[in-house]
């Protein structure tokens, strides 16, 4: 008897394009959301997006409450939960980069309330995914949560975001290549649950960015369009898989360990991009795709070396040799690399000099 079943939660509406910021009220109406919303944002996104959206709501006779978060933390999640309860908010709207959206996602999950995702930077695939990530001391916790009811991504706003945030989003997506390689390896060696559909979708998003790397440039809405679609596809892949496996492998373990060893040195997406160069080499050696990954990252001005990340060589080696201990997730790193092997791969790929 066949007894397998799965429940996949995805956004009902995804609105992407020029000027769609003004469509948030219409999206709320289409979802039949009632009551008062709580906007969760941070200082710069508040000025460029949250305040204009609030004016649209007020013109429609809706008075939104607004909470501004300064940093991503569990304290910030608690503050949003308390604000939502105090304001008797019926649903939440996350407006900003990864920080505001992840905090909104985790708070809405706790409150059992729906939320909308309104990204102001194409910096990571959490704008649509069912995962939330928040730093806690010298580590970062990734937890399961509900995906947004809808996503409204205005390419005019996204194109004006700091270029390094966009390149970090690109690098995060390009690293899907090695995340899927690790996932397949774990399925073969450890019988980890695997989804062909989610893996194929995740790989496709990486291919989109590698194939279009030469046309992704600052200030172009066409570039924001390509990157945002790829980020959303990656988020859908995670929702289908029911885990972060389609977009998180050894390259993410490497980045998380760098966060411990050199907190704040570089953006998460940039770190996983460099990690992906090395882990792709481990998967395929000189015949692998590591050069394609490196060249695509370089084409969009994303870091490809330790120096470009603002790190010294020894920090990279320490991260490579210890990051397998971050979590119980089987990857190409297995039970860990020794220092000589780590130095060899980092040197051959040009990550260290």
C-alpha positions as CSV (number, residue, x, y, z in Angstrom):
1,X,0.0,0.0,0.0
2,X,1.3,3.4,-0.9
3,X,1.3,5.7,2.1
4,X,3.6,8.5,1.2
5,X,2.2,12.0,1.6
6,X,3.5,15.6,1.6
7,X,2.1,19.0,2.4
8,X,3.9,21.8,0.5
9,X,3.2,25.4,1.5
10,X,3.9,28.1,-1.1
11,X,2.9,31.8,-1.4
12,X,-0.5,32.4,-3.0
13,X,0.7,35.5,-4.8
14,X,4.0,36.6,-6.2
15,X,4.2,40.1,-7.7
16,X,7.4,41.2,-9.3
17,X,8.2,44.2,-11.5
18,X,8.5,47.9,-11.9
19,X,6.5,50.0,-9.4
20,X,4.7,47.0,-7.8
21,X,5.2,48.5,-4.4
22,X,1.9,50.3,-4.9
23,X,0.2,46.9,-5.3
24,X,0.6,45.8,-1.7
25,X,-2.8,47.0,-0.6
26,X,-4.3,45.2,-3.6
27,X,-2.5,42.0,-2.7
28,X,-3.8,42.2,0.9
29,X,-7.3,42.7,-0.5
30,X,-6.9,39.7,-2.9
31,X,-5.8,37.6,0.1
32,X,-8.9,38.7,2.0
33,X,-6.8,39.7,5.0
34,X,-8.8,41.7,7.6
35,X,-7.8,43.8,10.6
36,X,-4.7,45.8,11.4
37,X,-1.3,44.9,9.9
38,X,2.0,45.3,11.7
39,X,4.9,46.4,9.4
40,X,8.3,45.1,10.4
41,X,11.2,47.0,8.9
42,X,14.6,48.6,9.5
43,X,15.7,52.2,9.3
44,X,16.6,52.6,5.6
45,X,13.8,50.3,4.2
46,X,11.4,52.2,6.4
47,X,12.2,55.5,4.6
48,X,12.3,54.1,1.0
49,X,9.4,51.5,1.2
50,X,7.6,51.1,4.5
51,X,6.5,54.7,4.9
52,X,5.2,55.0,1.3
53,X,3.3,51.7,1.7
54,X,1.9,52.8,5.0
55,X,0.6,55.9,3.2
56,X,-1.1,53.6,0.6
57,X,-2.8,51.7,3.4
58,X,-3.9,54.8,5.2
59,X,-5.5,56.1,1.9
60,X,-7.4,52.8,1.8
61,X,-8.7,53.4,5.4
62,X,-6.2,51.0,7.1
63,X,-4.0,52.2,9.9
64,X,-0.9,50.0,10.0
65,X,1.3,49.7,13.1
66,X,5.1,49.9,12.4
67,X,8.0,48.4,14.4
68,X,11.6,49.2,13.3
69,X,14.3,46.7,14.2
70,X,18.0,47.6,14.3
71,X,19.6,44.2,14.2
72,X,18.7,40.5,13.6
73,X,18.4,38.7,16.9
74,X,16.0,36.6,18.9
75,X,15.4,39.7,21.1
76,X,14.2,41.4,17.9
77,X,11.8,38.5,17.2
78,X,10.4,38.8,20.7
79,X,10.0,42.5,20.3
80,X,8.0,42.0,17.1
81,X,5.8,39.4,18.8
82,X,5.1,41.8,21.7
83,X,4.3,44.6,19.4
84,X,1.9,42.5,17.3
85,X,0.1,41.4,20.5
86,X,0.0,45.0,21.9
87,X,-1.3,46.4,18.6
88,X,-3.7,43.4,18.1
89,X,-2.2,42.9,14.6
90,X,-4.0,40.4,12.4
91,X,-1.1,39.9,10.0
92,X,2.5,41.1,9.5
93,X,4.3,42.7,6.6
94,X,8.1,42.3,6.4
95,X,9.6,45.2,4.5
96,X,13.4,45.3,4.0
97,X,16.3,43.0,3.5
98,X,17.0,39.6,5.0
99,X,17.0,40.9,8.5
100,X,13.5,42.3,8.5
101,X,12.0,39.5,6.5
102,X,13.5,36.7,8.6
103,X,12.4,38.4,11.8
104,X,8.9,38.8,10.5
105,X,8.8,35.2,9.3
106,X,9.8,33.8,12.7
107,X,7.5,36.1,14.6
108,X,4.5,35.3,12.4
109,X,5.2,31.6,12.8
110,X,5.1,32.0,16.6
111,X,1.9,34.1,16.4
112,X,0.3,31.7,13.9
113,X,-0.4,34.7,11.8
114,X,0.2,35.2,8.0
115,X,2.8,37.6,6.7
116,X,3.7,39.3,3.4
117,X,7.3,39.6,2.2
118,X,8.3,42.9,0.6
119,X,12.0,42.8,-0.1
120,X,14.0,45.9,-0.7
121,X,17.3,44.1,-1.6
122,X,17.8,40.9,-3.6
123,X,20.3,39.7,-1.0
124,X,19.2,36.2,-0.1
125,X,16.6,33.4,-0.9
126,X,14.8,33.9,2.4
127,X,12.4,36.3,0.8
128,X,10.2,33.4,-0.1
129,X,11.5,30.3,1.7
130,X,10.2,28.4,4.7
131,X,13.4,28.9,6.7
132,X,14.3,31.8,9.0
133,X,17.9,32.5,10.0
134,X,18.9,34.7,13.0
135,X,22.3,35.1,14.7
136,X,22.8,34.0,18.3
137,X,26.1,35.0,19.7
138,X,28.9,33.5,17.6
139,X,26.6,31.2,15.7
140,X,23.5,31.4,13.4
141,X,20.3,29.4,13.9
142,X,18.2,28.3,10.9
143,X,14.7,27.3,11.9
144,X,11.6,26.1,10.0
145,X,8.8,28.6,9.6
146,X,5.9,29.2,7.3
147,X,6.6,30.8,3.9
148,X,4.9,34.2,3.2
149,X,1.3,34.4,2.0
150,X,2.6,36.7,-0.8
151,X,5.7,38.4,-2.1
152,X,5.8,41.8,-3.6
153,X,9.2,42.6,-5.1
154,X,9.5,46.0,-6.8
155,X,12.5,45.9,-9.2
156,X,12.8,49.7,-9.1
157,X,13.6,49.5,-5.4
158,X,15.7,46.4,-5.7
159,X,17.8,47.9,-8.5
160,X,18.7,50.9,-6.3
161,X,19.8,48.7,-3.4
162,X,23.6,48.6,-2.6
163,X,25.3,46.6,-5.3
164,X,27.1,44.4,-2.8
165,X,23.8,43.2,-1.4
166,X,22.7,42.1,-4.9
167,X,26.0,40.3,-5.6
168,X,25.7,38.6,-2.2
169,X,22.2,37.3,-3.4
170,X,23.7,36.2,-6.7
171,X,26.5,34.3,-4.9
172,X,24.0,32.7,-2.5
173,X,22.1,31.3,-5.5
174,X,25.2,30.2,-7.5
175,X,26.2,28.1,-4.4
176,X,23.1,26.0,-5.0
177,X,25.3,24.0,-7.4
178,X,27.4,22.6,-4.6
179,X,24.5,22.4,-2.2
180,X,22.7,20.0,-4.6
181,X,25.9,18.0,-5.2
182,X,26.2,17.5,-1.4
183,X,22.5,16.6,-1.2
184,X,22.9,13.9,-3.8
185,X,26.0,12.6,-2.1
186,X,24.2,12.4,1.2
187,X,21.4,10.5,-0.5
188,X,23.8,7.9,-2.0
189,X,25.9,7.4,1.1
190,X,23.5,8.1,4.0
191,X,20.1,7.5,2.5
192,X,19.1,11.1,3.2
193,X,15.6,11.9,1.8
194,X,16.0,13.5,-1.6
195,X,13.7,15.3,-4.0
196,X,14.6,15.2,-7.7
197,X,12.2,18.0,-8.4
198,X,13.5,20.3,-5.7
199,X,17.1,19.5,-6.7
200,X,16.4,20.2,-10.4
201,X,14.7,23.5,-9.6
202,X,17.6,24.6,-7.3
203,X,20.2,23.8,-10.0
204,X,18.2,25.7,-12.6
205,X,18.3,28.8,-10.4
206,X,22.1,28.6,-10.2
207,X,22.3,28.1,-14.0
208,X,20.2,31.2,-14.6
209,X,22.7,33.3,-12.8
210,X,25.8,31.7,-14.2
211,X,24.4,32.0,-17.7
212,X,23.4,35.6,-17.2
213,X,26.4,36.8,-15.1
214,X,27.7,39.0,-17.8
215,X,24.5,41.0,-18.0
216,X,23.9,41.4,-14.2
217,X,25.0,45.0,-13.6
218,X,24.4,47.7,-11.0
219,X,21.3,49.9,-11.3
220,X,19.5,47.8,-13.9
221,X,16.0,46.7,-13.3
222,X,16.5,43.8,-15.8
223,X,19.3,42.6,-13.5
224,X,17.1,42.9,-10.4
225,X,14.4,40.9,-12.3
226,X,16.7,38.0,-13.1
227,X,18.2,37.8,-9.6
228,X,14.9,38.1,-7.8
229,X,13.3,35.4,-9.9
230,X,16.2,33.1,-9.1
231,X,16.0,33.9,-5.4
232,X,12.3,33.0,-5.4
233,X,12.9,29.8,-7.3
234,X,15.4,28.8,-4.7
235,X,13.0,29.5,-1.9
236,X,10.3,27.4,-3.7
237,X,12.8,24.5,-3.9
238,X,13.3,24.6,-0.2
239,X,9.6,24.6,0.4
240,X,9.2,21.6,-1.9
241,X,12.0,19.7,-0.1
242,X,10.8,20.6,3.3
243,X,14.4,21.6,4.3
244,X,17.2,23.9,3.3
245,X,19.1,21.0,1.6
246,X,18.5,22.4,-2.0
247,X,20.4,25.6,-1.1
248,X,22.7,24.7,1.8
249,X,25.6,22.3,1.8
250,X,29.3,22.4,2.8
251,X,29.6,26.0,1.5
252,X,27.1,27.1,4.0
253,X,28.9,25.3,6.8
254,X,32.0,27.1,5.8
255,X,30.2,30.4,5.9
256,X,28.7,29.7,9.3
257,X,32.1,28.9,10.7
258,X,33.6,32.1,9.3
259,X,30.8,33.9,11.2
260,X,32.3,32.4,14.4
261,X,35.9,33.0,13.6
262,X,35.6,36.4,12.0
263,X,32.2,37.8,12.7
264,X,31.1,40.6,10.4
265,X,34.0,40.3,8.1
266,X,31.9,39.7,5.0
267,X,28.3,39.2,3.8
268,X,26.9,35.7,4.1
269,X,26.3,35.3,0.4
270,X,29.8,36.3,-0.5
271,X,31.2,33.8,2.0
272,X,29.1,30.9,0.6
273,X,30.2,31.9,-2.9
274,X,33.8,31.5,-2.0
275,X,33.0,28.3,-0.2
276,X,31.2,27.0,-3.2
277,X,34.4,27.4,-5.4
278,X,36.3,25.1,-3.0
279,X,33.6,22.5,-2.5
280,X,32.9,22.3,-6.2
281,X,36.6,21.5,-6.6
282,X,36.3,18.8,-4.0
283,X,33.4,17.3,-5.9
284,X,35.0,17.3,-9.3
285,X,38.7,18.3,-9.2
286,X,40.1,20.0,-12.2
287,X,37.3,18.5,-14.4
288,X,34.6,20.0,-12.2
289,X,32.6,23.3,-12.6
290,X,34.6,25.2,-9.9
291,X,36.1,27.5,-12.6
292,X,32.6,28.3,-14.0
293,X,31.5,29.3,-10.5
294,X,34.6,31.4,-9.8
295,X,34.3,33.2,-13.2
296,X,30.6,33.9,-12.7
297,X,31.3,35.4,-9.3
298,X,34.1,37.5,-10.6
299,X,31.9,38.7,-13.5
300,X,29.4,40.2,-11.0
301,X,32.1,41.7,-8.7
302,X,31.5,39.1,-6.0
303,X,34.6,38.0,-4.0
304,X,36.5,34.9,-5.1
305,X,39.4,35.0,-2.7
306,X,40.1,35.2,1.1
307,X,41.6,38.7,0.6
308,X,38.5,40.0,-1.1
309,X,36.4,38.7,1.8
310,X,38.6,40.6,4.1
311,X,40.1,37.4,5.6
312,X,43.6,36.1,6.1
313,X,44.5,32.7,4.7
314,X,44.7,31.0,8.1
315,X,41.1,31.9,8.9
316,X,40.0,30.2,5.7
317,X,42.0,27.1,6.5
318,X,40.7,26.9,10.0
319,X,37.1,27.3,8.8
320,X,37.6,24.5,6.2
321,X,39.0,22.1,8.7
322,X,36.4,22.6,11.4
323,X,33.1,23.6,9.7
324,X,32.0,20.0,9.4
325,X,31.3,20.2,13.2
326,X,28.7,23.0,12.7
327,X,25.7,20.6,12.3
328,X,24.8,17.0,11.6
329,X,24.5,17.4,7.9
330,X,26.5,15.1,5.6
331,X,28.5,16.9,2.9
332,X,31.6,16.4,0.7
333,X,33.6,17.4,3.9
334,X,32.5,14.1,5.5
335,X,34.2,13.9,9.0
336,X,36.5,16.8,8.2
337,X,39.5,17.8,6.2
338,X,43.1,17.9,7.6
339,X,45.1,21.1,7.3
340,X,47.2,19.9,4.4
341,X,44.2,19.0,2.3
342,X,42.4,22.2,3.1
343,X,45.4,24.3,2.2
344,X,45.8,22.3,-1.1
345,X,42.2,23.0,-2.3
346,X,42.2,26.6,-1.2
347,X,45.5,27.2,-3.1
348,X,44.5,25.3,-6.2
349,X,41.3,27.3,-6.6
350,X,43.1,30.6,-5.9
351,X,41.1,31.3,-2.7
352,X,44.4,31.8,-0.9
353,X,47.7,32.9,-2.3
